[in-house]
Amino acid sequence: MSTTQSLARQKIAIYPGTFDPITNGHLDLMKRGLRLFDRIIVAVAENLRKGPLFSATERQLLIQQAIGDDPRIEVDIFSGLLMEYAKRRNAFCVIRGLRALADFEYEFQLAHMNRRIAPDIESIFIMTDEENFYVSSSMVKEVAYWGGDVSALLPANVAWALEKKIGPSSRL
């Protein structure tokens, strides 16, 4: 069986995001996504419009360190339209996490736009677990900037990198 045939038979999903920084909630969605898909490509969006704290390469490395050596998860950097990227990577589905009702409206609109661009690629929503439903990367950074302890919300390597990046005022 050729590599192309092998990839075509795999259920490959893209889990896109800025991941600035990756949280335990993101990791939980990846773990749960692996129950549904053979492979997940974590697609780190460069998205400079958001003014990320960590560079795309730093975010990629932090995610790789946090997930370890699981061969079913690949971490890649992308820019441009997500659906074009998903087509290039032979993905048939995009995973999106939903935390609260406020996420739903935006994600609903995004899913419909993505369907217009790529009708053959599905969007699947996974609800966050009860431990992480209130956690966002933006909130984590804000609390850390003001010296709050966010270490329980992040993988250990990410907590260390965040403390190093924002300075000693945090209590990570």
N, C-alpha and C positions, 0 to 999 in steps of 0.2 A: 504494500500500500504506500502510495507516495505521500509526502508531507502535506501536499495540498488536499488530498483525499482525507487524510487523518484530521486536518484542521476543520474540514467541512463537516465532519461527523461529530466534532466536539461542540458542546454547548458553551460558547464563549460569551461572556458578558463584560461590558465596560462599566467601571465604577468611576465616574468622573468627579473632579472637584478641585478646589484650590488647595485644600488640606494645609492651611496655614495657621496653626500647625495641625497635624493629624491628632485626633483625640481617641480615647478608648471607645467612644461611640462609633467612630469610623471603623475601628478594628472589629467591633462586634458585628457591624453590618457585613464586613468582608467574610467573617467566619460563618455567619448565617447564610450569606450568598453562596458559599461553597457547598451548601446542602442542595442548592438548586442548579448549579452550573459546574461544568468540568473545570473551567478556567475563568479567572477574573483578571482583567487588565485594569489596574488602578491607573487612571489617566490623570496625571497632574497637569492642571491647566496653568499655563504661564500667566495669563490674565493680569497684566501689569496695571490695568485700570483700577484694580482693587488695592493697589499699593501693598503687596505682600511684605511681611516682615522677613521671611526666609526666601531665598532665591528658589527657582524651580528645581535646580540641581540639589540644593540643601534639602528641600522637601522630599524629593525622590529618595535621597540617601536616608533620611529619617524614617520614611515609611519602610524602606527595605530592611533597615535595622530592626524596626518594631515588629515586622511580620516574620523575620527569621528566614529560614531556608525552605519555605513551602513552595514546591515547584508549580503548584496550581495557581499561584499569584505572581503576576508580573507587574512591575512598576515602570511606567513610561511617562514621558513628558510630551504634551501636545499643545499646539496652538491652532487657531482656526475653528471651523465648524466641527462640532462634536460628531455629527452624523457622517461627515466625510471621513473623519478619523475612524469611526466605528466600521465603516465599509472597508477601508484599507486593512483593518485588523481582523476582518471576517467575523465580527461580532454580530449576533442576532438580537442582542438585548442590551439595554442600558439600565443600570441599577441606580435608583435614587432613594435616599433616606427621607422619611417624613418624621418630624419631631412633634409638630403641633398643627392645629388648624391653620395658623398663619402661613406655614410652609405649603399647604395644599394648593392654594390659589395660584401661586407662582409656579409650582411644579406642574400643575394641571395645564397651564398655558404653555409652558416649556415642552411638555410631552406632546401637545397637539402641534406645536411648531415643528418639533423633531419628526413627527409622523408625516407632516407635509413634505419635509425635505427628504425623508427616507422611509417610505411606507412599509418596507420589509423589516425594519428594526423596531422591536417592541421596547416599551418603557415598563419597568416593574418598580413598584414602590414597596419598600420594606420599612415598617414602623420601627422606630428606635425602641430599645428596651426601656423599662421604667427607670433604670439607674441613670440613663443618659439623655432622656427626652428634653431636658432643659439646656443641655450643653451645646455650645457652638464655638467654633474656633475664635470668632470675634470676641465673644464673651470671655473666653479663657485668656486671651491677650489683654483685654481690658482689666480684668481682675489682677492678672500678673503685673501689669504696669503699675498698679496701685499697691503692690506689695502683698496681695492676697495669695493664699496657698492653693494652687491648682494642681498639685502633684497627683492627687487621686484621680484626676480626670484625664491624665495623659500617660502614655507609655514612659517608662523611666528615662530612656534616652532622649525623648522629646522634652520632658520636664527639665533635664539638665541643659539641653540646647537652648530652651527658652530662657532659662535663668542667665545663661551666658550671654545671650543676645540682648536682653533688656537691662541687664546690670544687676548689681547686688541689692537693689531696693526690694526685690521680691523675696518672699519667704517660701520658696518652692521646696 
